[in-house]
Amino acid sequence: MLLSVFWVLHLLWTLTTAASDSVSALLSALQTADDDCSSCLALLGAFQEVAIEGTDAFIDTFTSLCIGLGSADPDVCTGLIARLGPILATDLRQINTTGPTGLRLCDALLGMCVDQPPREFTVKFPKPAPAHPKVFKSRGRPTVRVVHLSDVHIDRMYTIGSEANCTKSICCRDFDDSPAVPTVPAGPNGNSHCDSTVTLADSMLEEIERLNPKFSIFTGDGASAECFFWALLICIVVEGATWLVDQTEVTNDLRDFDEEMAAKLTATVFPSLGNHDSAPVNSFARTTSHAKNNSQFVYDTQSAGWERWIGPGPALEVLLDTSGSYTAMVPGMNLRIISINTMFWYKQNYWLYDSDDFQPDPNGVLAFMVDALQLAEDSGQRAWIIGHIPPGKEDTVEDQSNYYNQILQRYKNTIAGQFYGHSHKDQFEIAYSDYNEQTAANAVAVALIGPALTPTSGNPAFKVYDIDPDTFEVMDQSVFFTNISAPSFQVKPEWGLFYSARQTYGPLVGLARDEPLSPAFWHNLTEVFAANDTAFQLFNTFISRDGAVTPCDIPSGCVNTTICDMRALRSENNCDTPAEGFSLRRRAMAAGHAYESDECEGMGLAHVLSHMVLNSK
């Protein structure tokens, strides 16, 4: 890619100022990098040499190159690298850049060296599976209603009347360089280029309260996470304005939404943490890290905010001291909620790459799950697992996804449901007893993925589940939404039923009246999608609640890829792996498919570094 005259002059200027030797050396390394894994490892070595000079030198060098190469707006370069650069510099000083950790860091940073199989590890269980597990039978009683909300991404700096079509990574705010007369004024209740307003979130909570659920689950991401499209439609997430976000802002965001849910929802809420619920975004340090755990403020904040729902005692102690996970019983029901912090399995959490020591269970999340599930099994309870990032997604570390699957197979009789968010889309992922034989008979579990409130990914929505009160299985899944294109939206969002899975999909697979939406049901539905493109296109429309439909057809391979991902609650089995190579990666990200996250969750630093390579050519 040819640099513009402006950026050439700017780059020449940076090369004659502070840290010019480091900038020159790194620029040379970027320019000689090819589209293969070995080049990425060599590039990490060049990064490491700068990191050894010190964190300040590392930040200065990368900021100069980011600005000089036009990889992002100057304020984005400066703030993003200032916040995430220290973590990356720490990683590089402590690892062998050509070892297993270096390979995985190349995957996370540049989409290279992606073909890394899970490292062997066997999860230990306190007891073997019972020879005669408890059978949970339905007595045909009326179902109970449960609401699932996720990815609300409230922008508390949203300004009515500000520019909604800006060149920043987040719009609908007043910036110093905002136009005096906006081309697209931000309306009172939101815009498809901007994150959620407080009024939009309040209207959703009011609608949930009107539905009178038995309880609700919230699968994370309360802070703003806007993205916008750069050249060639590449999306960059900078956590709203990542370069502006600090602990104070995130703390306030978490507290405010806790208070809003408590004020507007009568029934208990069981929340979990998302990748945007920390500062810097995505950053949760392991307890074994040489750095102080930078996320303790999150645990402190949410232990105070969530105590009203999960109660004092052991659950609160785990949340506060260990990992941001907890377990608690649903009042009046034989159902245990197990809320896990999936950030310790998230590729874009750069604290995961600060050591060459193999750490199969960062912060003990897997061990915590095992203990909670064993308690449920011993007590004759059923369990729901809730979390933010689905274990089958491409951005979940394959090691931990594999170990999660081992737990799932062991306690499949106890686990009645799994619920996640993160993708901003209405989706599902199926687990199989044998992934080489993906059949309805082998389907043992399914994770239901909730859509987002934020309008950036489609019409704002949440899910409602009808639950059998004896088996705690999902009998129906409905999506409620509000249409941002409706004339009344900016006056008062109107919420209503978008579709019912039972009514829409049930007839396609011959679902009996008393059958739940079981893993076998969802597998049979994928068989229908593979054979019936009309049915698949209906699903593709549902993904975004008919608000931002991404074309997905058979000739492009999109349909096959999407169905593959439906059948992959274990990340090593999905078909999302980006094409190897910097330029190929860019095209792959731009093309997308029905299961890929439009929100580019957590890709801020990775995007900038990829562009540094591309723009240096």
C-alpha positions as CSV (number, residue, x, y, z in Angstrom):
1,M,0.0,0.0,0.0
2,L,1.4,3.4,-1.0
3,L,1.5,6.0,1.8
4,S,0.0,9.4,1.2
5,V,2.4,12.3,1.0
6,F,1.2,13.5,4.4
7,W,2.0,10.3,6.2
8,V,5.3,10.0,4.4
9,L,6.3,13.4,5.7
10,H,5.0,12.6,9.2
11,L,6.9,9.3,9.3
12,L,10.1,11.0,8.2
13,W,9.6,13.5,11.0
14,T,9.2,10.8,13.6
15,L,12.3,9.1,12.3
16,T,14.4,12.2,13.1
17,T,13.1,12.6,16.6
18,A,13.1,10.6,19.8
19,A,13.6,6.8,19.5
20,S,14.4,7.1,15.8
21,D,16.7,4.0,15.9
22,S,13.9,1.9,17.4
23,V,11.4,3.3,14.9
24,S,13.7,2.6,12.0
25,A,14.4,-0.9,13.0
26,L,10.8,-1.8,13.7
27,L,9.7,-0.1,10.4
28,S,12.2,-2.3,8.5
29,A,10.9,-5.4,10.3
30,L,7.3,-4.5,9.3
31,Q,8.3,-3.9,5.7
32,T,10.0,-7.2,5.3
33,A,7.2,-9.3,7.0
34,D,5.5,-11.8,4.7
35,D,2.2,-13.6,4.9
36,D,3.3,-16.6,6.9
37,C,3.7,-17.7,10.5
38,S,7.6,-17.5,10.5
39,S,7.4,-13.9,9.5
40,C,5.0,-13.2,12.4
41,L,7.4,-14.9,14.8
42,A,10.3,-12.8,13.5
43,L,8.2,-9.7,13.9
44,L,7.5,-10.6,17.5
45,G,11.3,-10.9,18.0
46,A,11.7,-7.3,16.6
47,F,8.9,-6.2,19.0
48,Q,10.7,-7.9,21.9
49,E,13.9,-6.0,21.2
50,V,12.0,-2.7,21.6
51,A,10.2,-4.0,24.7
52,I,13.5,-4.8,26.4
53,E,14.5,-1.1,26.0
54,G,11.7,-0.3,28.4
55,T,7.9,0.2,28.4
56,D,8.2,3.9,27.7
57,A,10.4,3.3,24.6
58,F,8.0,0.6,23.5
59,I,5.0,2.9,23.7
60,D,6.8,5.8,22.0
61,T,8.0,3.6,19.2
62,F,4.7,2.0,18.4
63,T,2.8,5.2,18.8
64,S,5.1,7.0,16.3
65,L,4.8,4.2,13.8
66,C,1.0,3.9,14.3
67,I,0.6,7.6,13.6
68,G,3.2,7.8,10.9
69,L,1.8,4.8,9.0
70,G,-1.8,6.1,9.3
71,S,-2.9,2.9,11.0
72,A,-5.5,4.8,13.0
73,D,-6.4,8.4,14.0
74,P,-3.6,10.0,16.0
75,D,-5.7,10.1,19.2
76,V,-6.6,6.5,18.8
77,C,-3.0,5.5,18.3
78,T,-1.8,7.4,21.3
79,G,-4.5,6.3,23.7
80,L,-4.8,2.7,22.6
81,I,-1.1,2.0,22.7
82,A,-0.7,3.9,26.0
83,R,-3.2,1.6,27.6
84,L,-2.5,-1.8,26.1
85,G,1.2,-1.3,25.2
86,P,2.4,-1.9,28.7
87,I,0.7,-5.3,28.8
88,L,2.2,-6.3,25.4
89,A,5.6,-5.0,26.4
90,T,5.5,-7.1,29.7
91,D,4.5,-10.2,27.7
92,L,7.4,-9.8,25.2
93,R,10.0,-9.4,27.9
94,Q,8.9,-12.7,29.6
95,I,8.4,-15.2,26.8
96,N,10.3,-17.0,24.1
97,T,8.8,-15.3,21.0
98,T,9.2,-18.5,18.9
99,G,7.8,-20.8,21.6
100,P,4.2,-22.0,22.2
101,T,3.2,-18.7,23.8
102,G,4.7,-16.7,20.9
103,L,2.7,-18.8,18.4
104,R,-0.5,-18.0,20.3
105,L,0.4,-14.3,20.6
106,C,0.8,-14.2,16.8
107,D,-2.7,-15.6,16.5
108,A,-4.1,-13.0,18.9
109,L,-2.2,-10.0,17.5
110,L,-2.0,-10.6,13.7
111,G,-4.2,-13.6,12.9
112,M,-1.1,-15.7,12.1
113,C,0.1,-19.1,13.3
114,V,-3.6,-20.0,13.8
115,D,-3.3,-23.7,13.5
116,Q,-2.4,-24.5,17.1
117,P,-4.0,-27.7,18.4
118,P,-5.1,-27.7,22.1
119,R,-2.4,-28.8,24.5
120,E,-3.1,-32.1,26.2
121,F,-4.7,-31.7,29.6
122,T,-7.2,-33.9,31.5
123,V,-9.6,-32.2,33.8
124,K,-9.8,-33.9,37.2
125,F,-13.2,-34.7,38.6
126,P,-14.0,-35.4,42.3
127,K,-16.2,-38.4,41.4
128,P,-16.9,-40.5,38.3
129,A,-20.2,-40.0,36.6
130,P,-22.9,-41.9,38.5
131,A,-23.9,-45.2,36.9
132,H,-27.6,-44.3,37.3
133,P,-27.9,-40.5,37.2
134,K,-30.9,-38.7,38.4
135,V,-33.7,-38.5,35.9
136,F,-35.4,-35.1,35.7
137,K,-39.0,-35.6,34.5
138,S,-41.5,-33.0,33.5
139,R,-44.8,-33.1,35.3
140,G,-46.4,-31.0,32.6
141,R,-46.7,-27.9,34.8
142,P,-47.0,-24.4,33.3
143,T,-43.7,-23.0,32.2
144,V,-41.9,-20.2,33.9
145,R,-40.5,-17.1,32.1
146,V,-36.8,-16.1,32.2
147,V,-35.3,-13.1,30.4
148,H,-31.8,-13.1,28.9
149,L,-30.2,-9.6,28.2
150,S,-26.7,-9.1,27.0
151,D,-24.3,-6.5,25.5
152,V,-26.2,-3.4,26.5
153,H,-23.1,-1.2,25.8
154,I,-24.6,2.0,27.3
155,D,-22.7,5.1,26.2
156,R,-23.2,7.6,29.0
157,M,-21.5,10.3,27.0
158,Y,-24.1,10.0,24.2
159,T,-25.1,13.5,23.2
160,I,-28.5,14.2,21.5
161,G,-28.0,16.2,18.4
162,S,-24.3,15.4,18.0
163,E,-22.8,13.9,14.8
164,A,-23.9,10.3,14.3
165,N,-21.9,9.8,11.2
166,C,-18.5,10.8,12.4
167,T,-14.9,9.6,11.5
168,K,-14.2,8.6,15.1
169,S,-14.5,5.1,16.4
170,I,-17.5,6.2,18.4
171,C,-20.0,8.8,17.3
172,C,-22.9,10.6,18.9
173,R,-20.6,12.4,21.2
174,D,-19.3,16.0,21.3
175,F,-15.6,16.1,20.2
176,D,-13.5,19.1,19.8
177,D,-13.5,18.7,16.0
178,S,-17.2,17.9,15.7
179,P,-18.9,19.9,13.0
180,A,-21.0,22.8,14.0
181,V,-23.9,21.5,12.0
182,P,-24.1,17.6,12.1
183,T,-24.9,15.8,8.9
184,V,-26.8,13.1,10.9
185,P,-27.9,14.4,14.3
186,A,-28.1,11.8,17.0
187,G,-31.7,11.1,18.1
188,P,-32.9,10.8,21.7
189,N,-33.0,7.0,21.7
190,G,-30.0,6.0,19.6
191,N,-28.6,5.5,16.1
192,S,-27.3,2.4,14.3
193,H,-23.8,4.0,14.2
194,C,-23.7,4.5,18.0
195,D,-24.1,2.7,21.2
196,S,-27.1,2.5,23.4
197,T,-28.5,5.5,25.2
198,V,-29.6,5.4,28.8
199,T,-33.2,6.0,27.7
200,L,-33.0,3.0,25.4
201,A,-31.7,0.7,28.1
202,D,-34.4,2.0,30.5
203,S,-37.1,1.2,28.0
204,M,-35.8,-2.3,27.6
205,L,-35.7,-2.9,31.4
206,E,-39.3,-1.5,31.7
207,E,-40.4,-4.0,29.0
208,I,-38.7,-6.8,30.8
209,E,-40.5,-5.8,34.0
210,R,-43.8,-5.8,32.2
211,L,-43.2,-9.4,31.1
212,N,-42.8,-10.4,34.8
213,P,-40.1,-13.0,34.6
214,K,-39.2,-15.4,37.3
215,F,-35.6,-14.2,37.1
216,S,-33.3,-12.7,34.5
217,I,-29.7,-13.4,33.3
218,F,-27.3,-10.8,32.1
219,T,-24.4,-12.1,30.1
220,G,-22.1,-9.1,30.3
221,D,-20.8,-6.0,28.6
222,G,-22.5,-3.0,30.1
223,A,-19.9,-0.4,29.0
224,S,-19.8,1.3,25.6
225,A,-18.3,-0.7,22.7
226,E,-18.8,1.1,19.5
227,C,-17.1,0.2,16.3
228,F,-16.9,1.8,12.9
229,F,-15.7,0.9,9.5
230,W,-12.4,1.9,8.1
231,A,-11.3,1.6,4.5
232,L,-12.4,-1.7,2.8
233,L,-15.1,-2.1,5.5
234,I,-12.7,-3.3,8.2
235,C,-14.2,-2.9,11.6
236,I,-12.1,-1.8,14.6
237,V,-13.3,-2.0,18.2
238,V,-11.8,0.5,20.5
239,E,-14.2,-0.2,23.3
240,G,-16.2,2.8,22.4
241,A,-13.4,5.2,22.9
242,T,-10.8,2.8,24.3
243,W,-8.2,5.4,24.5
244,L,-10.4,7.5,26.8
245,V,-11.6,4.7,29.1
246,D,-10.1,4.3,32.5
247,Q,-11.0,2.6,35.7
248,T,-13.2,5.4,37.0
249,E,-15.4,5.4,33.9
250,V,-15.7,1.6,33.9
251,T,-16.5,1.6,37.6
252,N,-19.2,4.2,37.1
253,D,-20.6,2.3,34.1
254,L,-20.8,-1.0,36.1
255,R,-22.4,0.7,39.2
256,D,-24.9,2.7,37.1
257,F,-26.2,-0.3,35.3
258,D,-26.4,-2.4,38.4
259,E,-28.5,0.3,40.0
260,E,-30.7,0.6,36.9
261,M,-31.4,-3.1,36.9
262,A,-32.1,-3.1,40.6
263,A,-34.4,-0.1,40.4
264,K,-36.5,-1.4,37.4
265,L,-36.5,-5.2,37.8
266,T,-38.3,-6.8,40.7
267,A,-37.1,-10.3,40.1
268,T,-33.5,-11.6,40.8
269,V,-30.9,-10.9,38.2
270,F,-27.9,-13.2,37.7
271,P,-25.1,-11.3,35.9
272,S,-21.7,-12.2,34.4
273,L,-18.7,-10.2,33.4
274,G,-17.9,-9.2,29.8
275,N,-14.7,-8.3,28.0
276,H,-15.6,-4.6,28.0
277,D,-16.2,-4.6,31.8
278,S,-12.6,-3.7,32.6
279,A,-10.0,-1.2,31.9
280,P,-8.0,-1.5,29.7
281,V,-10.7,-3.3,27.7
282,N,-10.3,-7.1,27.6
283,S,-7.6,-7.0,30.3
284,F,-7.9,-9.5,33.2
285,A,-4.6,-10.5,34.7
286,R,-4.0,-14.0,36.0
287,T,-3.2,-14.4,39.6
288,T,0.2,-15.9,38.5
289,S,1.0,-12.7,36.6
290,H,4.0,-10.7,37.5
291,A,1.7,-7.7,37.3
292,K,-0.8,-6.7,40.0
293,N,-4.2,-8.0,39.1
294,N,-5.5,-5.0,37.3
295,S,-9.1,-6.2,37.4
296,Q,-9.6,-6.3,41.2
297,F,-11.5,-3.1,40.9
298,V,-14.0,-4.9,38.8
299,Y,-14.5,-7.7,41.3
300,D,-14.8,-5.1,44.2
301,T,-17.4,-3.1,42.2
302,Q,-19.5,-6.1,41.2
303,S,-19.3,-7.9,44.5
304,A,-21.0,-4.8,46.0
305,G,-23.4,-4.4,43.1
306,W,-24.4,-8.1,42.8
307,E,-24.7,-9.0,46.5
308,R,-28.4,-8.0,46.4
309,W,-29.0,-10.8,43.9
310,I,-26.4,-13.6,44.8
311,G,-26.3,-12.9,48.5
312,P,-23.4,-12.8,50.9
313,G,-21.2,-15.8,51.8
314,P,-19.2,-18.2,49.6
315,A,-20.6,-17.0,46.3
316,L,-19.6,-13.4,47.0
317,E,-16.2,-14.5,48.3
318,V,-15.3,-16.3,45.0
319,L,-16.5,-13.3,43.0
320,L,-14.4,-10.9,45.1
321,D,-11.2,-12.9,45.5
322,T,-10.8,-15.3,42.7
323,S,-12.0,-14.8,39.2
324,G,-15.2,-12.9,38.9
325,S,-17.2,-16.2,38.9
326,Y,-19.8,-17.3,41.3
327,T,-22.6,-19.8,41.9
328,A,-26.0,-19.2,43.5
329,M,-29.4,-20.9,43.7
330,V,-32.5,-19.4,42.0
331,P,-34.9,-18.5,44.8
332,G,-37.7,-21.1,45.2
333,M,-36.3,-23.4,42.5
334,N,-34.0,-26.5,42.3
335,L,-31.8,-24.7,39.8
336,R,-28.2,-23.6,40.4
337,I,-26.7,-20.7,38.4
338,I,-23.0,-21.0,37.6
339,S,-21.7,-17.7,36.3
340,I,-18.2,-17.9,34.8
341,N,-15.7,-15.2,33.8
342,T,-14.7,-16.2,30.3
343,M,-12.1,-13.5,30.0
344,F,-9.4,-16.0,31.1
345,W,-10.1,-17.9,27.9
346,Y,-10.3,-14.9,25.6
347,K,-7.6,-14.6,22.9
348,Q,-7.7,-10.8,23.1
349,N,-6.9,-10.7,26.8
350,Y,-3.2,-10.0,26.4
351,W,-2.4,-10.9,30.0
352,L,-2.7,-14.6,28.9
353,Y,0.7,-14.3,27.1
354,D,3.0,-13.1,29.9
355,S,4.6,-16.5,30.6
356,D,5.9,-19.6,28.8
357,D,4.5,-21.7,31.7
358,F,1.6,-23.8,30.5
359,Q,-1.4,-22.7,32.6
360,P,-4.4,-24.9,31.7
361,D,-6.8,-23.3,34.2
362,P,-6.1,-19.5,34.6
363,N,-7.5,-18.3,37.9
364,G,-9.1,-21.7,38.6
365,V,-12.3,-21.1,36.5
366,L,-12.5,-24.7,35.3
367,A,-11.9,-26.0,38.8
368,F,-14.6,-23.7,40.1
369,M,-17.0,-25.0,37.5
370,V,-16.3,-28.6,38.5
371,D,-16.8,-27.9,42.2
372,A,-20.1,-26.1,41.5
373,L,-21.4,-28.9,39.2
374,Q,-20.4,-31.6,41.6
375,L,-22.3,-29.8,44.3
376,A,-25.3,-29.6,42.1
377,E,-25.1,-33.3,41.2
378,D,-24.7,-34.4,44.8
379,S,-27.6,-32.2,45.8
380,G,-29.9,-33.5,43.0
381,Q,-30.0,-30.0,41.4
382,R,-29.9,-29.0,37.8
383,A,-27.5,-26.2,36.7
384,W,-27.3,-23.4,34.2
385,I,-24.0,-22.0,33.0
386,I,-23.9,-18.4,32.1
387,G,-21.0,-16.3,30.7
388,H,-20.1,-13.8,28.1
389,I,-18.0,-15.4,25.4
390,P,-19.4,-18.7,23.9
391,P,-16.8,-21.5,24.2
392,G,-17.1,-22.3,20.5
393,K,-16.1,-18.9,19.1
394,E,-12.9,-18.4,17.2
395,D,-11.7,-15.9,19.8
396,T,-11.9,-18.4,22.6
397,V,-8.6,-20.1,23.3
398,E,-8.8,-23.7,22.0
399,D,-7.0,-25.1,25.1
400,Q,-9.6,-23.9,27.5
401,S,-12.5,-24.6,25.2
402,N,-11.4,-28.2,24.9
403,Y,-11.1,-28.5,28.7
404,Y,-14.6,-26.9,29.1
405,N,-15.9,-29.6,26.8
406,Q,-14.5,-32.3,29.1
407,I,-16.5,-30.8,32.0
408,L,-19.6,-30.5,29.8
409,Q,-19.4,-34.2,28.8
410,R,-18.9,-35.3,32.5
411,Y,-21.8,-33.3,33.9
412,K,-24.1,-33.3,30.8
413,N,-26.9,-34.8,32.9
414,T,-26.7,-32.0,35.4
415,I,-26.4,-29.1,33.0
416,A,-29.8,-28.1,31.7
417,G,-28.8,-24.9,29.9
418,Q,-25.9,-22.7,28.8
419,F,-26.3,-19.0,27.9
420,Y,-23.8,-16.5,26.4
421,G,-23.6,-13.2,24.6
422,H,-20.6,-11.4,23.0
423,S,-21.4,-11.9,19.3
424,H,-24.3,-9.4,19.5
425,K,-26.3,-12.0,17.5
426,D,-29.1,-14.4,18.0
427,Q,-27.3,-17.7,17.6
428,F,-26.7,-21.2,19.1
429,E,-23.8,-23.7,19.3
430,I,-24.2,-27.5,19.8
431,A,-21.9,-29.9,21.6
432,Y,-21.5,-33.5,20.6
433,S,-20.4,-36.6,22.4
434,D,-18.4,-37.4,19.3
435,Y,-17.5,-34.4,17.1
436,N,-16.6,-36.8,14.3
437,E,-20.1,-38.0,14.2
438,Q,-22.3,-34.9,14.4
439,T,-25.8,-36.4,14.7
440,A,-29.0,-35.7,16.7
441,A,-28.3,-38.8,18.7
442,N,-24.8,-37.5,19.7
443,A,-25.9,-33.9,20.4
444,V,-25.5,-33.6,24.2
445,A,-25.7,-29.8,24.9
446,V,-26.5,-26.5,23.3
447,A,-25.5,-22.9,24.2
448,L,-28.0,-20.2,23.4
449,I,-26.5,-16.9,22.5
450,G,-28.3,-13.7,23.2
451,P,-28.6,-10.7,20.9
452,A,-27.5,-7.2,21.9
453,L,-29.2,-4.0,23.0
454,T,-26.7,-1.8,21.2
455,P,-28.1,-0.7,17.8
456,T,-24.8,-1.2,16.0
457,S,-25.5,-4.8,15.3
458,G,-29.1,-4.6,14.4
459,N,-32.4,-3.8,16.1
460,P,-32.1,-3.8,19.9
461,A,-33.3,-7.0,21.4
462,F,-33.4,-9.5,24.3
463,K,-34.5,-13.1,24.6
464,V,-37.3,-14.7,26.6
465,Y,-37.2,-18.4,27.6
466,D,-40.2,-20.5,28.6
467,I,-38.7,-23.0,31.1
468,D,-40.1,-26.3,32.3
469,P,-40.1,-25.9,36.2
470,D,-39.2,-29.5,36.8
471,T,-36.4,-30.2,34.2
472,F,-35.3,-26.5,33.7
473,E,-35.1,-27.2,30.0
474,V,-36.0,-24.5,27.4
475,M,-39.4,-25.2,26.0
476,D,-39.4,-22.0,23.8
477,Q,-37.1,-19.2,22.9
478,S,-38.6,-15.9,21.9
479,V,-36.9,-12.7,20.8
480,F,-38.3,-9.3,21.7
481,F,-37.1,-6.2,19.8
482,T,-37.7,-2.6,19.0
483,N,-37.3,-1.3,15.4
484,I,-35.0,1.6,15.3
485,S,-36.4,2.5,11.8
486,A,-39.9,3.0,13.2
487,P,-41.2,6.6,13.3
488,S,-42.0,6.2,16.9
489,F,-38.6,5.0,18.0
490,Q,-37.1,8.4,18.8
491,V,-40.2,9.3,20.7
492,K,-40.6,6.1,22.7
493,P,-39.2,2.7,21.6
494,E,-42.0,0.2,21.2
495,W,-41.0,-3.4,22.1
496,G,-42.7,-6.5,20.8
497,L,-42.3,-10.1,19.8
498,F,-40.1,-10.7,16.8
499,Y,-40.4,-14.5,16.6
500,S,-40.8,-17.6,18.6
501,A,-38.4,-20.5,17.9
502,R,-41.0,-23.1,18.7
503,Q,-43.6,-21.6,16.4
504,T,-41.2,-20.8,13.6
505,Y,-38.8,-23.7,13.7
506,G,-40.9,-26.4,15.4
507,P,-42.9,-27.3,12.3
508,L,-39.7,-27.6,10.2
509,V,-38.4,-30.5,12.4
510,G,-41.7,-32.0,13.6
511,L,-41.3,-30.9,17.2
512,A,-43.9,-32.6,19.4
513,R,-46.0,-30.5,21.7
514,D,-44.3,-31.7,24.9
515,E,-40.7,-31.8,23.6
516,P,-38.2,-29.2,24.8
517,L,-35.8,-27.3,22.5
518,S,-33.2,-30.0,23.1
519,P,-29.7,-30.3,21.6
520,A,-31.2,-32.9,19.2
521,F,-33.8,-30.3,18.1
522,W,-31.2,-27.7,17.3
523,H,-29.1,-30.3,15.4
524,N,-32.1,-31.3,13.4
525,L,-32.7,-27.7,12.6
526,T,-29.1,-27.4,11.2
527,E,-30.0,-30.3,8.9
528,V,-33.0,-28.4,7.7
529,F,-30.9,-25.3,7.1
530,A,-28.4,-27.4,5.0
531,A,-31.2,-28.6,2.8
532,N,-33.6,-25.7,2.8
533,D,-32.1,-22.3,1.8
534,T,-35.4,-20.5,2.5
535,A,-35.3,-21.7,6.1
536,F,-31.6,-20.7,6.4
537,Q,-32.2,-17.2,5.1
538,L,-35.0,-16.8,7.7
539,F,-32.4,-17.6,10.3
540,N,-30.0,-15.2,8.8
541,T,-32.5,-12.5,9.0
542,F,-33.3,-13.4,12.7
543,I,-29.6,-13.0,13.6
544,S,-29.7,-9.2,13.5
545,R,-33.4,-8.9,14.3
546,D,-33.9,-7.7,10.7
547,G,-31.8,-4.7,11.4
548,A,-28.4,-5.3,9.8
549,V,-28.7,-8.4,7.7
550,T,-25.4,-9.7,6.3
551,P,-25.8,-11.6,3.0
552,C,-25.0,-15.3,3.3
553,D,-25.3,-17.6,0.3
554,I,-24.3,-21.1,-0.7
555,P,-21.8,-20.2,-3.6
556,S,-19.7,-18.1,-1.2
557,G,-19.4,-21.0,1.3
558,C,-21.0,-18.8,3.9
559,V,-23.9,-21.2,4.5
560,N,-21.6,-24.2,5.1
561,T,-19.4,-22.1,7.4
562,T,-22.3,-20.9,9.4
563,I,-23.8,-24.4,9.9
564,C,-20.3,-25.6,10.8
565,D,-20.2,-23.0,13.5
566,M,-23.7,-24.0,14.8
567,R,-22.2,-27.4,15.4
568,A,-19.2,-26.2,17.3
569,L,-19.5,-25.5,21.0
570,R,-15.8,-26.5,21.0
571,S,-13.8,-23.8,19.3
572,E,-11.3,-26.2,17.6
573,N,-14.3,-27.5,15.6
574,N,-15.6,-24.1,14.2
575,C,-14.8,-22.9,10.7
576,D,-14.0,-19.3,11.7
577,T,-10.2,-19.5,11.4
578,P,-9.1,-16.5,9.4
579,A,-7.0,-17.0,6.3
580,E,-3.2,-17.0,7.0
581,G,-1.5,-13.8,5.9
582,F,-1.9,-10.1,6.6
583,S,-3.5,-9.1,3.3
584,L,-5.6,-12.3,3.2
585,R,-6.7,-11.6,6.8
586,R,-7.9,-8.2,5.8
587,R,-10.1,-9.6,3.0
588,A,-11.4,-12.3,5.2
589,M,-12.4,-9.9,7.9
590,A,-14.1,-7.6,5.4
591,A,-16.1,-10.5,3.8
592,G,-17.5,-11.9,7.0
593,H,-20.1,-14.5,7.4
594,A,-23.3,-15.1,9.3
595,Y,-21.6,-16.3,12.5
596,E,-18.8,-13.8,12.6
597,S,-19.1,-10.9,15.1
598,D,-19.7,-7.6,13.3
599,E,-18.7,-5.9,16.5
600,C,-15.1,-7.0,16.1
601,E,-15.0,-7.5,19.8
602,G,-11.6,-6.8,21.3
603,M,-9.8,-6.3,18.0
604,G,-8.5,-2.7,18.7
605,L,-4.8,-3.4,19.2
606,A,-4.8,-6.4,16.8
607,H,-6.3,-4.2,14.1
608,V,-3.8,-1.4,14.6
609,L,-0.8,-3.8,14.4
610,S,-2.2,-5.5,11.3
611,H,-2.6,-2.1,9.6
612,M,0.9,-1.2,10.6
613,V,2.2,-4.2,8.6
614,L,-0.1,-3.6,5.7
615,N,0.6,0.2,5.5
616,S,4.3,-0.3,5.7
617,K,4.5,-2.0,2.4
